[in-house]
Amino acid sequence: MLSFAKPAKHQNAEPSAEGGHKKLPWGEGERLQKVLAKAGVASRRVAEELIEQGRIEVDGAIVREQGLRIDPEHAVVRVDGVRVVVREEQVYLALNKPKGYQSTMSDEFNRPCIGDIVAERVMAGQRLFHVGRLDADTEGLLLITNDGDLAHRLMHPSFEVSKTYLAQVEGEVQRDVGKRLRKGIELEDGPATVDDFQVLELGQNKSLVKVVLHEGRKHIVRRLLEAVGHPVSGLVRTNIGPVAIGDQRPGTLRVMGRDEIGKLYEAVGL
């Protein structure tokens, strides 16, 4: 859930009757408190209190006017500095991709793919696409949405959204491996580094490790670990930025929470 404990980022901004938002012609748009209520942020009464307290921003400026009408299709609304999704048609789903599934919406060879899992939604008219890929042998978190701006930025390397993996590898990983990976490993398509590396478990000739990186190259985790002498026997992506797979079962979808979506927006500067 969103936290309303902290002040808005632009709390000291000069408030105005219009809050910097372009006023719509009389009768057009929707009242701001109604939009907030429909988005699940708060009841209309509480939304009115948040507006009065200067904790709501529309298009970058604080709004104090009760009953201001906005266009939910285009207005950027924030509560305490966290962006709120107010467009009804936007879909944000977290999928735990099972092992053996292709990261495609359809497959010419009739292999299992993520399109099979969201088929009912697509048939109902939702135009969905997945953010990034996981190879067939890798399971774990994939984001599915129809928000093209967010998807584009999440996949663009310049925004460096981190991804976390748990990998079962062959051999007992020594202490110097993490240092080598953080320093950088030269691969056939150029150097690659990790942001964080931890050994979680050591067993008989096998180890469980956690890898955090923002690289998006094909098979990057597998190639990095093989390059340091520890081929991967099992791989799961557990996190994309602020979104975690948690205890979600393989093959299941869940609707992402407002706080997760807001943090994703923040991570990519939307």
C-alpha positions in Angstrom: 0.0 0.0 0.0 1.1 3.6 -0.5 2.5 5.3 2.5 1.1 8.7 3.2 3.5 9.4 6.0 6.0 11.5 4.1 5.5 15.0 2.6 5.3 15.4 -1.1 8.6 16.0 -2.9 7.5 19.4 -4.0 5.9 20.3 -0.6 7.5 23.8 -0.8 6.2 24.5 -4.2 4.0 27.5 -4.6 0.4 26.2 -4.5 -2.1 27.6 -6.9 -5.8 27.2 -7.6 -5.1 25.1 -10.7 -1.9 23.5 -9.3 -0.2 24.1 -12.6 -2.6 21.8 -14.3 -4.3 23.0 -17.5 -8.0 23.5 -16.7 -10.4 21.5 -18.8 -13.6 23.1 -20.3 -16.5 23.0 -18.0 -18.0 19.6 -17.6 -15.1 17.7 -19.1 -12.8 15.3 -17.4 -13.2 13.7 -13.9 -13.0 15.2 -10.5 -9.6 14.6 -9.0 -11.0 13.0 -5.7 -13.1 10.6 -7.8 -10.1 9.6 -9.9 -8.1 9.0 -6.7 -10.9 6.9 -5.2 -11.3 4.8 -8.4 -7.5 4.2 -8.4 -7.9 2.8 -4.9 -5.7 5.4 -3.2 -8.3 6.6 -0.7 -12.0 7.3 -0.3 -13.3 10.5 -1.8 -13.5 12.1 1.7 -9.9 11.1 2.5 -8.8 12.2 -1.0 -10.3 15.6 -0.3 -8.2 15.8 3.0 -5.1 14.9 1.1 -5.8 17.6 -1.4 -6.3 20.1 1.4 -3.0 19.1 3.0 -1.1 19.7 -0.2 -0.1 16.1 -0.7 -1.5 15.6 -4.2 0.4 16.7 -7.3 -1.0 16.9 -10.8 1.5 17.4 -13.7 4.3 18.4 -11.3 2.5 21.0 -9.2 0.6 20.7 -5.9 -3.2 21.0 -6.1 -5.3 22.5 -3.4 -8.5 23.1 -5.3 -11.3 20.7 -4.4 -13.2 19.4 -7.4 -10.5 20.1 -9.9 -11.3 18.1 -13.1 -8.5 16.2 -14.8 -8.0 14.0 -17.8 -7.0 10.6 -16.4 -5.7 9.6 -19.8 -2.9 12.1 -19.7 -2.6 13.7 -16.3 0.4 12.6 -14.1 -0.9 12.3 -10.6 1.4 11.8 -7.5 0.5 11.2 -3.9 3.3 12.1 -1.4 5.7 12.2 -4.4 4.8 8.6 -5.6 3.1 8.3 -9.0 -0.3 6.8 -9.0 -1.7 4.9 -12.0 -5.1 6.4 -12.8 -5.7 5.2 -16.3 -8.3 2.4 -16.1 -7.1 0.5 -19.2 -3.5 0.1 -18.0 -2.5 -3.4 -17.0 0.5 -4.3 -14.8 1.0 -8.0 -14.1 3.8 -10.0 -12.4 4.3 -13.5 -13.9 6.3 -16.4 -12.4 7.4 -18.0 -15.6 7.7 -21.7 -15.3 10.7 -23.6 -16.5 10.3 -24.9 -20.1 8.2 -21.9 -21.2 9.3 -19.6 -24.0 9.3 -15.8 -23.4 7.0 -15.2 -26.3 3.4 -14.4 -26.8 3.1 -17.2 -29.4 5.4 -20.0 -30.6 5.6 -21.3 -34.2 6.6 -24.8 -32.9 3.7 -25.0 -30.5 6.0 -25.0 -27.5 4.6 -23.7 -24.2 4.9 -19.9 -24.0 3.8 -17.0 -21.8 1.1 -16.2 -24.3 -0.7 -19.4 -23.2 -0.8 -18.1 -19.6 -2.4 -14.7 -20.6 -4.5 -16.1 -23.4 -7.8 -15.3 -21.7 -6.8 -11.6 -21.2 -5.6 -11.3 -24.8 -8.9 -12.9 -26.1 -10.8 -10.3 -24.0 -9.1 -7.6 -26.0 -6.1 -6.6 -23.8 -3.0 -6.0 -25.9 -0.2 -7.2 -23.7 3.5 -7.6 -24.1 6.3 -8.8 -21.8 9.1 -6.8 -20.4 12.4 -8.5 -21.3 13.0 -12.2 -21.6 14.0 -15.3 -19.7 15.4 -18.3 -21.6 13.3 -21.5 -21.5 15.4 -23.1 -18.8 15.2 -20.1 -16.5 12.1 -19.5 -14.4 11.0 -16.6 -12.4 9.8 -13.0 -12.6 8.6 -11.4 -15.9 6.5 -8.2 -16.0 3.6 -8.1 -18.5 1.9 -4.8 -19.3 0.3 -2.6 -22.0 2.2 0.5 -20.8 4.6 1.0 -23.7 6.5 3.9 -22.1 7.2 2.0 -18.9 8.2 -1.2 -20.8 10.5 0.7 -23.1 12.4 2.3 -20.3 12.6 -0.9 -18.2 14.3 -2.6 -21.1 16.6 0.3 -22.0 20.1 -0.2 -20.5 20.5 3.5 -19.8 18.0 3.2 -16.9 20.0 0.4 -15.3 17.1 -1.3 -13.4 18.6 -4.0 -11.3 17.5 -7.7 -11.6 18.2 -10.3 -8.9 18.7 -14.0 -9.6 19.2 -17.2 -7.5 21.5 -19.7 -9.2 22.3 -23.2 -8.4 25.9 -23.8 -9.7 28.3 -26.6 -9.9 31.3 -26.6 -7.5 31.9 -24.9 -4.2 32.2 -21.1 -4.8 35.3 -19.6 -3.3 35.4 -16.1 -1.7 37.4 -14.5 -4.5 34.6 -15.2 -7.1 32.4 -12.3 -6.0 35.4 -9.9 -6.2 36.2 -11.1 -9.7 32.6 -10.6 -10.8 32.3 -7.1 -9.3 35.5 -6.1 -11.0 34.3 -7.4 -14.4 34.6 -10.5 -16.6 35.6 -10.3 -20.3 33.0 -12.1 -22.4 32.9 -12.7 -26.1 30.6 -9.7 -26.6 32.5 -7.4 -24.1 33.1 -7.0 -20.4 30.3 -7.5 -17.9 30.0 -6.9 -14.1 27.6 -7.6 -11.3 26.3 -5.1 -8.8 26.2 -7.7 -5.9 27.1 -11.3 -5.4 26.5 -13.5 -2.4 27.1 -17.2 -1.6 23.9 -18.4 0.2 24.6 -22.1 0.6 27.5 -24.5 0.1 26.9 -28.2 -0.5 28.8 -31.2 -1.8 30.2 -29.9 -5.0 27.4 -27.4 -5.5 26.5 -23.9 -4.3 23.5 -21.6 -4.2 24.4 -18.0 -5.0 22.5 -14.6 -5.4 23.5 -12.4 -8.3 22.3 -8.8 -8.8 23.0 -6.9 -12.0 21.4 -4.5 -14.5 22.8 -6.2 -17.6 20.3 -7.4 -20.1 22.4 -9.4 -22.6 21.3 -12.8 -23.6 22.2 -15.6 -21.0 24.3 -13.0 -19.1 24.1 -14.7 -15.7 24.8 -18.2 -17.1 27.7 -16.9 -19.1 29.2 -14.9 -16.2 29.1 -17.8 -13.8 30.4 -20.3 -16.3 33.3 -17.9 -17.0 34.4 -18.1 -13.4 34.2 -21.9 -13.4 30.7 -22.5 -12.0 28.2 -23.7 -14.6 24.6 -23.0 -13.8 22.3 -26.0 -13.2 19.2 -24.0 -12.1 18.3 -20.3 -12.4 15.4 -18.2 -11.0 14.9 -14.5 -11.4 13.4 -13.2 -8.1 13.3 -9.4 -8.5 13.1 -6.7 -11.1 13.8 -3.4 -9.4 11.3 -3.0 -6.6 9.1 -5.9 -7.8 9.7 -9.3 -6.1 8.3 -12.8 -7.0 7.9 -13.6 -3.3 6.0 -16.9 -2.8 4.1 -16.6 -6.0 3.8 -20.1 -7.6 5.2 -20.9 -11.1 2.7 -20.3 -13.8 0.6 -17.8 -11.9 -0.1 -14.1 -12.5 -0.8 -11.4 -10.0 -1.8 -7.8 -10.4 1.0 -5.5 -9.3 0.4 -3.2 -6.3 0.2 0.6 -6.6 3.4 1.0 -4.6 5.3 -1.4 -6.9 4.1 0.4 -10.0 4.9 3.8 -8.5 8.5 2.7 -7.6 9.0 1.3 -11.1 7.9 4.7 -12.6 10.4 6.4 -10.2 13.2 4.0 -11.2 12.9 4.9 -14.9 12.1 8.6 -14.4 8.5 8.6 -15.4 
